[in-house]
């Protein structure tokens, strides 16, 4: 049987993509991962397309220099703004979170959906265009939430400040009979408790699992699955300061990485 023990690259503007990596570790337990968090330049939510495309190219080239066999774009903002150019320029399997969030929302049977994301993602309108292509009559709301990523990056997702910010953005939807909310940013799963406190027990759509399931299919089709059964080795690279990163990593991954080799590096 042909396989590959090369690592899989996953990247995001900062800590948010760790919510995707957590699911990847569970669904692909034999795989090695290299995670890159652009913590120096986070947040991406107010950046121009030119800036974001520059960042994406730099990160892709870095991950490719590490000999990855596939790359997961765990950033909706990059997915919304740069995907056509990136797919044209880089010849390896690429999976991104945005489209899988849309497809999961469409398959959920929701009639009243709100999409929350960064300013750039919402302004780009990719979620809305994709949803309308398949479900023109869906009652759809979108909301930019610029305060949320910085709160998560500071590790403040379970604080009063985070609950207040979520309520500020979502309070208006209490009267809209919303039955589902699509997380259009990978930082936002860490704010699920705050979302439920504001909107109640609605369906929260996190595209992480469907994204990694798609990655698994691509690896299988291309005979790239790691068929070795040794403990995987994960590497983490960040562009900003490394202080306190390990603590946040442990919390977000719920300790999953502790049984594996781990190396945290400054980019």
C-alpha positions as CSV (number, residue, x, y, z in Angstrom):
1,X,0.0,0.0,0.0
2,X,1.4,3.4,-1.0
3,X,1.3,6.2,1.7
4,X,3.1,9.2,2.8
5,X,4.4,10.3,6.2
6,X,4.9,13.9,5.1
7,X,3.2,16.4,7.3
8,X,0.0,18.3,6.5
9,X,0.2,22.1,6.8
10,X,-2.6,24.0,8.5
11,X,-2.5,27.8,8.8
12,X,-4.5,30.7,10.1
13,X,-4.1,34.4,11.1
14,X,-3.4,33.3,14.7
15,X,-4.9,30.8,17.2
16,X,-8.2,30.2,15.4
17,X,-7.0,27.4,13.1
18,X,-6.1,25.3,16.2
19,X,-9.8,24.6,16.4
20,X,-9.5,22.9,13.0
21,X,-6.3,21.2,14.0
22,X,-8.0,19.7,17.0
23,X,-10.5,18.0,14.8
24,X,-7.8,16.9,12.4
25,X,-5.9,15.2,15.2
26,X,-9.1,13.3,16.1
27,X,-10.0,12.3,12.5
28,X,-6.5,11.7,11.2
29,X,-4.7,10.4,14.2
30,X,-1.7,8.9,12.3
31,X,-0.9,12.2,10.5
32,X,1.9,14.6,11.2
33,X,0.9,18.3,11.2
34,X,2.7,21.6,10.8
35,X,0.7,24.5,12.1
36,X,1.4,28.1,11.3
37,X,-0.2,31.0,13.1
38,X,0.5,34.5,11.9
39,X,0.2,36.0,15.4
40,X,2.4,39.0,14.5
41,X,-0.1,40.2,11.8
42,X,-3.4,39.1,13.3
43,X,-6.2,40.1,12.9
44,X,-6.7,39.7,9.1
45,X,-10.2,40.9,9.3
46,X,-9.6,44.5,8.2
47,X,-6.7,43.8,5.7
48,X,-6.8,44.5,2.0
49,X,-6.8,41.7,-0.6
50,X,-3.3,42.7,-1.7
51,X,-2.0,42.3,1.9
52,X,-3.8,39.0,2.4
53,X,-2.5,37.6,-0.8
54,X,1.0,38.5,0.1
55,X,0.6,36.9,3.5
56,X,-0.9,33.7,2.0
57,X,1.9,33.4,-0.5
58,X,4.5,33.8,2.2
59,X,2.9,31.1,4.4
60,X,2.3,28.7,1.5
61,X,6.0,29.0,0.5
62,X,7.0,28.5,4.1
63,X,4.9,25.4,4.6
64,X,6.0,24.0,1.2
65,X,9.7,24.5,2.4
66,X,8.8,22.1,5.2
67,X,7.8,19.5,2.6
68,X,4.1,19.3,3.4
69,X,1.9,17.1,1.3
70,X,-1.3,19.1,1.6
71,X,-2.4,22.5,3.1
72,X,-5.5,23.4,5.0
73,X,-6.5,27.1,4.8
74,X,-8.0,27.4,8.3
75,X,-8.9,31.0,7.7
76,X,-12.2,32.2,6.2
77,X,-10.8,35.6,5.3
78,X,-8.0,34.1,3.2
79,X,-10.4,31.6,1.7
80,X,-12.9,34.4,0.8
81,X,-10.3,36.7,-0.8
82,X,-7.4,34.7,-2.2
83,X,-8.4,31.2,-3.1
84,X,-8.5,31.5,-6.9
85,X,-5.0,32.9,-7.0
86,X,-3.6,30.5,-4.5
87,X,-5.0,27.4,-6.2
88,X,-3.6,28.6,-9.5
89,X,-0.1,29.3,-8.1
90,X,0.4,26.2,-5.9
91,X,0.3,22.6,-7.1
92,X,-0.6,20.5,-4.1
93,X,-3.9,19.5,-2.5
94,X,-5.6,22.5,-0.8
95,X,-8.6,22.4,1.4
96,X,-10.3,25.4,2.9
97,X,-13.0,26.0,5.5
98,X,-15.3,28.5,3.9
99,X,-17.0,26.4,1.3
100,X,-17.5,23.5,3.7
101,X,-19.2,25.9,6.1
102,X,-21.6,26.9,3.4
103,X,-22.4,23.4,2.3
104,X,-22.9,22.3,5.9
105,X,-25.3,25.2,6.4
106,X,-27.3,24.3,3.3
107,X,-27.5,20.7,4.4
108,X,-28.7,21.6,7.9
109,X,-32.2,22.4,6.7
110,X,-32.1,25.9,8.2
111,X,-34.6,28.5,7.1
112,X,-33.2,31.4,9.0
113,X,-29.4,31.6,9.1
114,X,-27.0,34.2,10.4
115,X,-23.3,34.2,9.2
116,X,-20.8,35.8,11.5
117,X,-17.3,36.6,10.3
118,X,-14.6,39.2,10.0
119,X,-15.1,42.5,8.3
120,X,-13.2,41.6,5.2
121,X,-15.0,38.2,4.9
122,X,-18.4,39.8,5.2
123,X,-17.6,42.6,2.8
124,X,-16.3,40.1,0.3
125,X,-19.7,38.4,0.3
126,X,-18.5,34.9,-0.6
127,X,-20.7,33.1,2.0
128,X,-23.8,35.0,0.8
129,X,-23.1,34.4,-2.9
130,X,-22.5,30.7,-2.5
131,X,-25.6,30.3,-0.3
132,X,-27.8,32.2,-2.8
133,X,-26.6,30.1,-5.7
134,X,-28.1,27.0,-4.0
135,X,-30.9,28.5,-1.9
136,X,-32.2,31.8,-3.1
137,X,-35.1,31.9,-0.7
138,X,-33.2,31.3,2.5
139,X,-33.6,34.0,5.1
140,X,-30.0,35.1,5.5
141,X,-28.3,37.6,7.8
142,X,-24.6,38.4,7.9
143,X,-22.7,40.2,10.6
144,X,-19.1,41.4,10.9
145,X,-17.7,41.0,14.4
146,X,-14.3,42.8,14.5
147,X,-13.9,42.6,18.3
148,X,-14.0,38.8,18.6
149,X,-10.7,37.7,17.0
150,X,-8.6,40.0,19.3
151,X,-10.4,38.7,22.3
152,X,-9.7,35.1,21.4
153,X,-6.0,35.9,20.6
154,X,-5.7,37.3,24.1
155,X,-7.2,34.1,25.6
156,X,-10.3,35.9,26.8
157,X,-13.0,33.8,25.2
158,X,-14.6,32.9,28.5
159,X,-14.6,36.4,30.0
160,X,-17.2,39.0,30.6
161,X,-15.7,41.1,27.8
162,X,-16.2,38.3,25.3
163,X,-19.8,37.7,26.4
164,X,-20.5,41.4,26.2
165,X,-19.0,41.6,22.7
166,X,-20.9,38.6,21.4
167,X,-24.2,40.0,22.8
168,X,-23.4,43.4,21.2
169,X,-23.2,41.7,17.8
170,X,-25.9,39.1,18.0
171,X,-28.5,40.7,20.3
172,X,-30.4,42.1,17.2
173,X,-31.0,38.6,16.0
174,X,-33.0,37.5,19.0
175,X,-36.2,38.7,17.4
176,X,-35.4,37.2,13.9
177,X,-36.3,33.6,14.7
178,X,-32.8,32.4,13.8
179,X,-32.5,28.7,13.9
180,X,-28.8,28.3,12.8
181,X,-25.6,30.3,13.0
182,X,-22.6,29.7,10.7
183,X,-19.2,30.4,12.2
184,X,-17.4,32.2,9.4
185,X,-14.1,32.4,11.4
186,X,-12.2,29.6,13.0
187,X,-11.6,31.7,16.1
188,X,-15.3,31.7,16.9
189,X,-15.9,28.0,18.1
190,X,-14.1,29.2,21.3
191,X,-17.0,31.6,21.8
192,X,-19.8,29.0,21.5
193,X,-20.9,29.4,25.1
194,X,-21.2,33.2,24.7
195,X,-23.2,32.6,21.5
196,X,-25.6,30.2,23.2
197,X,-26.0,32.7,26.1
198,X,-27.2,35.4,23.7
199,X,-29.2,33.4,21.2
200,X,-30.2,30.3,23.1
201,X,-29.8,26.7,21.9
202,X,-29.7,27.3,18.2
203,X,-27.7,25.1,15.8
204,X,-24.1,26.4,15.6
205,X,-22.4,25.3,12.4
206,X,-18.6,24.8,12.7
207,X,-17.1,23.6,9.4
208,X,-14.0,22.1,11.0
209,X,-15.2,18.4,10.8
210,X,-16.5,18.6,7.2
211,X,-13.2,20.3,6.2
212,X,-11.1,17.6,7.6
213,X,-13.4,14.9,6.2
214,X,-12.8,16.4,2.8
215,X,-9.1,16.4,3.4
216,X,-9.2,12.8,4.4
217,X,-11.0,11.9,1.1
218,X,-8.3,13.8,-0.9
219,X,-5.5,12.1,0.9
220,X,-7.1,8.7,0.3
221,X,-7.7,9.4,-3.4
222,X,-4.1,10.5,-3.9
223,X,-2.6,7.7,-1.8
224,X,-1.2,10.2,0.6
225,X,-2.5,8.8,3.9
226,X,0.2,8.1,6.5
227,X,0.0,4.3,7.0
228,X,2.7,4.2,9.6
229,X,1.4,3.7,13.2
230,X,4.1,5.5,15.1
231,X,3.2,8.5,17.3
232,X,2.7,11.6,15.1
233,X,5.0,14.6,15.5
234,X,3.4,18.1,15.3
235,X,5.3,21.3,14.8
236,X,3.9,24.8,15.6
237,X,5.3,28.0,14.1
238,X,4.1,31.5,14.9
239,X,5.2,34.8,13.6
240,X,4.8,36.8,16.8
241,X,6.0,36.3,20.4
242,X,6.0,32.7,21.8
243,X,5.1,33.7,25.4
244,X,1.9,32.1,26.6
245,X,1.4,30.3,23.3
246,X,1.9,26.9,24.9
247,X,-0.8,27.6,27.5
248,X,-3.3,28.6,24.9
249,X,-2.3,25.6,22.7
250,X,-3.0,23.2,25.5
251,X,-6.4,24.7,26.3
252,X,-7.6,24.7,22.7
253,X,-6.3,21.3,21.8
254,X,-7.5,20.0,25.2
255,X,-4.1,18.4,25.8
256,X,-4.3,16.2,22.6
257,X,-0.8,17.2,21.6
258,X,0.8,16.2,24.9
259,X,1.2,12.5,23.9
260,X,3.0,13.5,20.7
261,X,6.2,15.2,19.8
262,X,5.8,19.0,19.9
263,X,8.1,21.8,18.8
264,X,7.1,25.5,19.1
265,X,9.1,27.8,16.9
266,X,9.2,31.5,16.1
267,X,8.7,32.0,12.4
